[in-house]
Amino acid sequence: MRKAHLCFVPLLVASVLVGCRSAPEAKDYDAPLPPGAPALRRITDPNEIPDFREAFRNTDGLREAAENSLNFLSKPSSYGRFPDGPISHADVVAGLQELIKMLDANLPPSLMNAYMRERFDVYMSVGWNGKGTVLFTGYYTPIFEASPVETPVFRYPLYKAPPDLEKLPDGDPAVPMPDRRTIEEQGLYEGNELVWLSDPFEAYVTHVQGSARLRMPDGEEITIGYDANNGHEYRSVRQAMLDDGIVGSHAGLQ
C-alpha cells in the first residue's frame, strides 16, 4: 500500500531554534528556489522522523481542519498546486482521508504515532537556504458583532462575490475588479451585501484574514470565509500610515 504524505511543521521549528545558536545569518525568505529544485524533502532516516505522540494528545479541531482542507482540494483551482515534486493531488486527498479515519478510531497517542510512521511518508520544507530555515506567519479568526440588515450601528457591509465576477482556474479574477475605495465610495455592489459590521476596520480585518466568526443579534454565530479577490495587490495599513507620515518607520504595525 502506498503511503500517504505528511508535511511536518514542528520539525521546521526545531530547525529554526537550532539555527539561532550559530552566528547570525542574513535571511532572505523571499529568495526563490533554484530552477526545478523541490520545496520539500522526504525524510528517509527513521531517526529523523519525529515522535507524534505529543501532537495527538489534544486533537481538538484537527478533524475539522482536515475536512476544510478536503473542501479546498475539491475545488478546481486546487489542482493547479500539484504535483509538488512527487506529491500528487490524489496523494494529499488520500492522506487527509486516512488521517480522518485514524481520528475517528479515537486511538491513543501511542497508536497514532505508530500508524503515522507506518502509513505516511514525512516531508519537511527545505527552507529558503536549503537547510530548513523558514519564516512562519499566522492568521486568526476574529469574532465580530454583525447584523443581516443595515442599521444605524451596523453600517459597513461585507459583500458576496459580485455576479459579474469571472474567475480563472487559479481563483483570481479574469479581469481586475474595482478597488476598495471605488467600491465603497460609489456603492457599486449595493444590494449584494452579505452582512453589516459596526466598524470599517473590522471589515478590513475580515478581508485580510480571509475569515471571521460573526455574532448575530439573536446570539447565533456564523462563520464566513474567503470567496474571491478583486485582483488588486494587498496594501497594508502600516504602509498607508507610513506613506501618509502618520507613523515613523520604526512602527511595528502590520
ChimeraX attribute file (.defattr): number of C-alpha atoms within 10 A of each C-alpha:
attribute: neighborCount
match mode: 1-to-1
recipient: residues
	/A:1	4
	/A:2	9
	/A:3	16
	/A:4	22
	/A:5	22
	/A:6	20
	/A:7	18
	/A:8	17
	/A:9	12
	/A:10	13
	/A:11	16
	/A:12	21
	/A:13	16
	/A:14	12
	/A:15	15
	/A:16	17
	/A:17	11
	/A:18	11
	/A:19	15
	/A:20	10
	/A:21	8
	/A:22	8
	/A:23	7
	/A:24	8
	/A:25	8
	/A:26	6
	/A:27	12
	/A:28	12
	/A:29	12
	/A:30	8
	/A:31	10
	/A:32	11
	/A:33	14
	/A:34	8
	/A:35	6
	/A:36	7
	/A:37	11
	/A:38	14
	/A:39	18
	/A:40	19
	/A:41	16
	/A:42	16
	/A:43	16
	/A:44	11
	/A:45	7
	/A:46	9
	/A:47	8
	/A:48	10
	/A:49	18
	/A:50	14
	/A:51	14
	/A:52	19
	/A:53	16
	/A:54	10
	/A:55	12
	/A:56	17
	/A:57	12
	/A:58	10
	/A:59	12
	/A:60	9
	/A:61	9
	/A:62	14
	/A:63	18
	/A:64	12
	/A:65	13
	/A:66	17
	/A:67	15
	/A:68	12
	/A:69	14
	/A:70	16
	/A:71	12
	/A:72	13
	/A:73	17
	/A:74	13
	/A:75	12
	/A:76	12
	/A:77	15
	/A:78	15
	/A:79	16
	/A:80	11
	/A:81	11
	/A:82	14
	/A:83	13
	/A:84	12
	/A:85	12
	/A:86	11
	/A:87	14
	/A:88	15
	/A:89	16
	/A:90	13
	/A:91	18
	/A:92	20
	/A:93	19
	/A:94	17
	/A:95	19
	/A:96	20
	/A:97	17
	/A:98	17
	/A:99	22
	/A:100	17
	/A:101	12
	/A:102	16
	/A:103	16
	/A:104	10
	/A:105	10
	/A:106	11
	/A:107	13
	/A:108	12
	/A:109	18
	/A:110	15
	/A:111	15
	/A:112	21
	/A:113	18
	/A:114	13
	/A:115	15
	/A:116	23
	/A:117	17
	/A:118	11
	/A:119	17
	/A:120	17
	/A:121	19
	/A:122	22
	/A:123	19
	/A:124	19
	/A:125	20
	/A:126	19
	/A:127	20
	/A:128	18
	/A:129	14
	/A:130	15
	/A:131	13
	/A:132	21
	/A:133	22
	/A:134	19
	/A:135	14
	/A:136	8
	/A:137	5
	/A:138	5
	/A:139	9
	/A:140	10
	/A:141	16
	/A:142	13
	/A:143	16
	/A:144	17
	/A:145	17
	/A:146	25
	/A:147	21
	/A:148	14
	/A:149	13
	/A:150	16
	/A:151	12
	/A:152	6
	/A:153	12
	/A:154	18
	/A:155	16
	/A:156	21
	/A:157	24
	/A:158	20
	/A:159	15
	/A:160	15
	/A:161	17
	/A:162	14
	/A:163	8
	/A:164	7
	/A:165	16
	/A:166	16
	/A:167	14
	/A:168	12
	/A:169	14
	/A:170	14
	/A:171	16
	/A:172	17
	/A:173	17
	/A:174	14
	/A:175	12
	/A:176	13
	/A:177	17
	/A:178	13
	/A:179	13
	/A:180	12
	/A:181	9
	/A:182	11
	/A:183	13
	/A:184	14
	/A:185	8
	/A:186	10
	/A:187	10
	/A:188	12
	/A:189	16
	/A:190	11
	/A:191	9
	/A:192	14
	/A:193	17
	/A:194	14
	/A:195	20
	/A:196	24
	/A:197	23
	/A:198	19
	/A:199	16
	/A:200	15
	/A:201	12
	/A:202	18
	/A:203	18
	/A:204	14
	/A:205	14
	/A:206	22
	/A:207	15
	/A:208	14
	/A:209	15
	/A:210	16
	/A:211	19
	/A:212	21
	/A:213	17
	/A:214	22
	/A:215	16
	/A:216	16
	/A:217	11
	/A:218	7
	/A:219	9
	/A:220	8
	/A:221	15
	/A:222	12
	/A:223	11
	/A:224	16
	/A:225	13
	/A:226	14
	/A:227	10
	/A:228	16
	/A:229	17
	/A:230	17
	/A:231	15
	/A:232	13
	/A:233	8
	/A:234	7
	/A:235	10
	/A:236	12
	/A:237	13
	/A:238	17
	/A:239	14
	/A:240	12
	/A:241	15
	/A:242	16
	/A:243	12
	/A:244	10
	/A:245	10
	/A:246	10
	/A:247	15
	/A:248	12
	/A:249	13
	/A:250	7
	/A:251	10
	/A:252	8
	/A:253	12
	/A:254	8
